[in-house]
Amino acid sequence: MSKLQQRLDALPPAVLRGILRGIEKEGLRVRPDGTLAATPHPAGLGSALTHPNITTDFSESQLELITGAHSSVEALLQELTELHQFVYRHIGDELIWAASMPCKLPAEDEIPLGQYGRSNMGRLKTVYRRGLSHRYGRRMQTISGIHYNFSLPAEAWPRLREVAGSRVPVERFQDAGYFALIRNFRRHSWLLLLLLGASPAVCSSFVAGHSHGLCGWDTGTCFAPYGTSLRMGRLGYQSDAQAALAVSFNCLGDYAQTLHRALNETYPAYESIGLRDGELYKQLATTLLQIENEFYGTIRPKQRIHPGERPLRALGLRGVEYVEVRLVDIDPFEPAGIGLSQMRLLDIFLLHCLLSDSPPDSPQEIAAMTRNQRRIAERGRDPGLRLHRTAELLAAAGPSPAAGALPTAELLSADLALTDLTPADLAPAEWGARLLRECEPIAAALDRAQGDGAAAYRDALAAARAALRDFDTLPSTRVLLEADLSHGKSFPTFALARSQASKRALLAQPLSAEALRRYEQAAIDSHQAQRSREAADDVPFETFRQRYLSQDLMVGEHFRPLDQAVARRR
């Protein structure tokens, strides 16, 4: 019996039914003509600072819809749909842009930053966004996506620990398990970019004045002919400054130490921006990262935070509670931006990452994973494309450098020529088919957990395998084909049409009176919560900023060596 199967067998149906997943979905508000809305966040949606489900991301024009945690994908999609329906009852003739790459954008300084009121925390959120605009530009921050949050129930971890024959405390075993999942996810997440990527094209206003290497139609559209997800390529959420971090995910301590350094060491390029100009704050800090959320990554370890608490401090005190998957594009063909089949595929994939062996990462492997991600994002459907199976390459190369060592600039930037192939190089479809075959018992177990002869997970896996055999069925291919053949070779026209279709489909579905009352009350309560927070502030903003940033982040036994932690528990 394989190790994966042994671990899977340790999770009975009741435990698999306890898996929780949630969604955070961003989306630009646009005018009927497809240009960025200039209106403030609608008051009827509640306070962007305090509403638990409806807020804004970088821009005042960029909605973020946040679901609760659900034990079924059906319930998750229902809440996400209801949130869209409620929003559409409060934004008049505006639309929610149905694509990850943005609509036609105005000049940089006309893209509005998110506003969160007069409280110190509200000001901090806006200053952080102003810092992002100085560091990366406002256009890049208008890219939108879907974050998929995933966790196992508490009773899963003692079972998995028993199969592993481990004697470490369950809390530490859980941390290690989630970091094992993260390492495997980073190794294989290119497959999700290929299967779910839906952003091969962009409005030319996004790349105006920048070198991009894309093809173009004379309709205001730039595109990558074989691209899958420009959002996750070099045009998207990328940072040359952060590339040198080479964050290790071998354990919570290694991860935290790297981020801690980036949060505390001044970075010359950002120091030159300055902290403030009179009373106007330009950024929260001059360090490489202002706060933890600035770190770009395809997946993050997460722990719910208390009011005013830093995310890294929460991880140190209470460990990893769930993982946040950050690479899912908005699907223009799904009214809510994601469908049940995609969610089921994510569940299968994440369980595969958790239950498979997960060796430590290394600087060389981190660099190779970056190359694979960029190759798939920018030309994943190219018939001649090959990916590097890093584990085999590194094994042949001998011992890796010490953990924590930074890769050279050459390792990070070099892209091996396609003619320089090794036996470890594989076509994405071939490698992906191998991974999906390994997922078959996981899909079967998830279906059995649903009972009544369910086969939805098996069907989702079968659809993914079929897509690897026929790239014409991939969302990225469909986007380019529809833009070309049905919308005058124009991505903005295509995305506007899909936005209008999504609005019609969402408003055609009923929204129960009970759900409408619940969301209306949440909006009222959020405004009151914001007023209470503003009234409670008793220190100047500068004092608040310094206190927030000076929190002790390396706290808790989660950051102590394991032998010390065990001794403390005894």
NUMIVEX-325287 format. One record per residue (C-alpha): y negated, x negated, z negated; residue in one letter. Coordinates in steps of 0.5 Angstrom, whole numbers, plus 2048, in hexadecimal, padded with zeros to 3 digits. Layout:
YXZA ...
//
This chain:
800800800M 7F97FD802S 7F47FC7FCK 7EF801800L 7F58067FFQ 7F68057F8Q 7EF8057F6R 7EF80C7FAL 7F580F7F6D 7F180D7F0A 7EC8137F2L 7F081A7F1P 7EC8207F5P 7E98227EEA 7E581B7EEV 7E481B7F6L 7E18227F5R 7DC81F7F0G 7D981A7F5I 7D181B7F5L 7CC81B7FBR 7C581C7FCG 7C081B801I 7B9819802E 7B681A809K 7AF81880BE 7AC81B811G 7A581B814L 7A0821814R 79E82281BV 79982781FR 79C82C824P 79A82682AD 79E821826G 79981D823T 79881B81CL 796820817A 78F81E814A 79082480ET 791822807P 798824804H 79882B804P 79682E7FCA 79B8337FDG 7A182E7FDL 79F82C7F6G 79D8257F4S 79F81F7F8A 79F81B7F1L 7A381F7EDT 7A78247F1H 7AF8227F1P 7B18247F8N 7AA8247FCI 7A681E7FCT 7A3819801T 7A5812803D 7A080D806F 79B812809S 798818807E 79B81B80ES 7A281980CQ 7A681E808L 7AC81B804E 7B1821802L 7B681F7FCI 7BC8237FBT 7C08237F4G 7C78207F4A 7CD8257F7H 7D48247F6S 7D58277FDS 7D1826804V 7D182D805E 7CC82E7FFA 7C8828801L 7C782A808L 7C5831805Q 7C082E800E 7BD829806L 7BC82F80AT 7B9834805E 7B482E804L 7B282E80BH 7B283680BQ 7AD836805F 7A9830808V 7A883480FY 7A583A80BR 79F835809H 79D83180FI 79B836813G 79C83481BD 79D82D819E 7A482A81AL 7A9825817I 7AA82081CW 7B182081EA 7B281881FA 7B281281BS 7AD80E81FM 7A681181FP 7A2816823C 79C814827K 798810821L 79180F820P 78D80881FA 790805819E 78B806814D 78B80E816E 79280E813I 79181180CP 79480E806L 798813801G 7938167FCQ 7968177F5Y 7908197F1G 78C8167EBR 7918147E6S 79380D7E6N 79A80E7E9M 7978127EEG 79280C7F0R 7978077EFL 79B80A7F5K 79580A7F9T 7938037F8V 79B8017F9Y 79A804800R 794801802R 7977FB800G 79D7FC805L 7977FE80AS 7947F7809H 79B7F380AR 79F7F780FY 79A7FC813G 799803812R 79D805819R 7A4802816M 7A3806810Q 7A380C814T 7AA80B816I 7AF810812S 7B6811811G 7BB81480CI 7BE811806H 7C5813803Y 7C68127FCN 7CE8127FAF 7D18117F3S 7D88127F0L 7D98167EAP 7DA8127E4A 7E18137E3E 7E380F7EAA 7E18097E7W 7E68087E1P 7EC80A7E6R 7E98057EBL 7E98007E5R 7F08017E3E 7F28007EAV 7EF7F97EBA 7F27F77E4G 7EB7F67E1S 7E97F57DAR 7E17F57DBV 7DD7FB7D8P 7DD8017DDV 7D68007DDE 7D67F97E0R 7DC7FB7E4F 7D88017E7Q 7D27FC7E9D 7D77F77ECA 7DA7FD7F0G 7D37FF7F3Y 7D17F87F5F 7D87F77F8A 7D77FE7FCL 7D07FB7FEI 7D37F4801R 7D87F8805N 7D27FD807F 7CE7F780AR 7D47F480DR 7D57FA811H 7CF7FF811S 7CE7FD819W 7D380281AL 7CF807817L 7C980581BL 7CD806821L 7D080D820L 7CA81081CL 7C480C81FG 7BF811823A 7B980D824S 7BA80982BP 7B380A82DA 7AC80B82AV 7A580D82CC 7A180782FS 79B80982AS 7A0805825F 7A17FF829V 79A7FE82CA 7977F782BG 79D7F4829H 7A37F182DS 7A97F582DH 7AE7F3832G 7AF7FA834L 7B07FE83BC 7AB80383CG 7AA80A840W 7A380B842D 7A281183ET 7A080E837G 7A880C835T 7AB805834C 7B3805833F 7B9800832A 7BE802838P 7C4800833Y 7C080182CG 7C2806827T 7BD805821S 7B7802822L 7B580481BR 7BA7FF819M 7B87F981EG 7B37F581ER 7AE7FA820L 7B07FE819G 7B07FD812Y 7B07F5812Q 7AC7F080FS 7AC7E8810D 7AA7E7809A 7B07EA806Q 7B57E780BA 7B57E1807A 7B77E5801L 7BE7E5803A 7C07EA7FDV 7C77E97FBS 7CB7EF7F9F 7D07EB7F5N 7CE7EE7EFC 7C97F27EBL 7C67EC7E8G 7C67E87EFD 7C27EE7F2Y 7BD7EE7ECA 7BC7E77ECQ 7BA7E77F3T 7B57ED7F3L 7B27EB7ECH 7B07E47EFR 7AD7E87F5A 7A97ED7F0L 7A67E77ECN 7A57E17F1E 79E7E17F5T 79F7E17FCY 7997DE800P 7997E3806A 7987E8801Y 7937E47FCE 78F7E3802S 78E7EB803I 78B7EB7FBG 78D7F07F6L 7867F47F6R 77F7F57F9D 77B7F77F4G 77E7FE7F1E 7827FF7F7L 7897FC7F6Y 78D7F97FCK 7947F87FAQ 7977F87F3L 7997F17F3A 7997EB7F7T 7A07E97F6T 7A57EA7FCL 7A77F17F9L 7A27F57F6Q 7A77F97F3I 7AF7FA7F4E 7AE7FF7F9N 7AB7FB7FEE 7B27F77FFF 7B47F9806Y 7BC7FA806G 7C17FF809T 7C4800802I 7C28007FBR 7C58007F4P 7C18067F0K 7C08097E9Q 7BC80F7E8R 7B580C7E5I 7B180F7DFH 7AA8117DFP 7A680A7E0G 7AD8067E1E 7AE8007E6R 7B48017EAP 7B77FA7E8L 7B67FB7E1R 7BA8027E1A 7BF7FE7E5L 7BF7F97E0G 7C07FE7DAL 7C48037DDR 7C88007E3G 7C98037EAV 7CA80A7EAE 7CA80B7F1Y 7C98087F8V 7C380A7FDE 7C5809804V 7BF808808R 7C180780FL 7C280E812V 7BD810818D 7BB817818I 7BF81B81DD 7BB81F822P 7C0824824F 7C182681CE 7BC82B81AP 7BC827813A 7BD821816G 7C4820814I 7CA824814G 7D1825811L 7D5820815S 7D081A814Q 7D081C80CM 7D881C80CR 7D8815810L 7D381280BL 7D8814806D 7DE811809I 7DA80B80BF 7D880A804L 7DF80B801L 7E2806805H 7DC801803C 7DE8027FCL 7E58027FCL 7E67FC801S 7E67F57FFD 7DF7F27FES 7DF7EA7FEP 7D87E77FCP 7D37E7801D 7CF7E0803S 7C97DE806P 7CC7DD80DQ 7D07E480CE 7C97E780BI 7C67E4811A 7CC7E6815A 7CB7ED813M 7C47ED814T 7C67EB81CR 7CB7F081CN 7C67F681AQ 7C17F381FR 7C67F3824R 7C87FA823I 7C17FD822A 7BE7FA828E 7C47FA82DR 7CA7FD82AG 7CD801830R 7CC7FB834D 7D47FA837P 7D37F2837G 7D17F282FL 7D57EE82AR 7D57EE823L 7D77E981EH 7DC7EA819R 7D97E6814T 7DF7E580FA 7E37E2814E 7DD7DD816L 7DC7DB80FL 7E37DA80DA 7E47D5813A 7DD7D2811A 7DF7D080AG 7DC7D1804P 7D57D4804S 7CF7D1800P 7CE7D37F9A 7CC7DA7F7A 7C57DC7F7G 7C37D67FCA 7BF7D9802L 7C17D8809P 7BD7D480ET 7B87D7813A 7BC7D5818E 7C27D9815L 7BE7DF814L 7BA7DF81BS 7C07DD820A 7C47E1824D 7CA7DE827L 7CB7DF82EA 7D07E4831L 7D37DE835T 7D47DB82ED 7DA7DF82CL 7DF7DE827T 7E67E1825P 7E27E5820A 7DD7E8825D 7DF7EF826L 7DC7F582AA 7D97FA826P 7DD800828A 7E37FB827E 7E17F9820W 7DF80081EG 7E5803820A 7E97FF81CR 7E4801816L 7E5808817L 7ED808818R 7EC805811E 7E880B80FC 7EE810811E 7F181080AP 7EA811806I 7E881780BA 7EF81A80AA 7EE81A802A 7E781D802L 7EA823806D 7F0824801R 7EB8247FCA 7E782A7FFQ 7EE82D800G 7F0833804D 7F282F80AG 7EB82C80BA 7EA827811A 7E3826811A 7E381F80FY 7E881D814R 7E4821819D 7DE81D817A 7E2816818L 7E581881EA 7DE81A821A 7DC81381FA 7E2810823R 7E1814829A 7DA811829A 7DC80A829L 7E080C82FR 7DA80F833D 7D380C831F 7D0812835D 7D281782FT 7CE81282AL 7C7815828P 7C380F82BS 7C6810832T 7C4818831R 7BD81682FV 7BC812835L 7C081783AL 7BC81D838E 7B5819838A 7B781783FD 7BA81D842L 7B682383ES 7B082083CH 7AD81C841G 7AF81583FK 7AB816839S 7AD815831F 7A781982EP 7A881F833T 7B081F831F 7AE81E829A 7A9823829L 7AE82882DA 7B3827828R 7AE828822S 7AD82F825Q 7B4830825A 7B582E81ES 7B083281CK 7B283881FR 7B983781DA 7B7836816L 7B383C815L 7B8841819A 7BD83F813Q 7BC84480DP 7B8841806L 7BA845800S 7B58487FCA 7B88447F6E 7B783D7F9A 7B083F7FCL 7AE8417F5R 7B183B7F2R 7AE8367F7Y 7A783A7F6E 7A88397EEQ 7AA8327EFA 7A38317F3A 79F8347EDI 7A28307E8D 7A182A7EBS 79A82B7ECH 79A82C7E4Q 79E8267E3A 7998227E7Q 7938257E3R 7968237DDS 79881C7DFR 79081B7E1E 78E81E7DAA 7938197D6A 7908137D9D 78D80F7D4D 78C8087D7V 7888057DDP 78C8047E3F 78C7FC7E3E 78F7FD7DCT 7958017DFF 7967FD7E5R 7977F77E1Q 79B7FA7DCR 7A07FD7E1Y 7A17F77E5L 7A27F37DES 7A87F77DCQ 7AE7F27DAD 7B37F37E0L 7B87EF7DEM 7BB7F37D8V 7C17F67D6G 7C87F37D6E 7C97F57DDH 7C57EE7DFF 7C97EA7D9R 7CF7E67DBP 7D57EA7DBL 7D87E67D5D 7D27E77D1Q 7D27EF7D2A 7D97F07D0V 7D87EC7CAA 7D27F17C8R 7D67F77C9R 7DB7F47C4R 
//
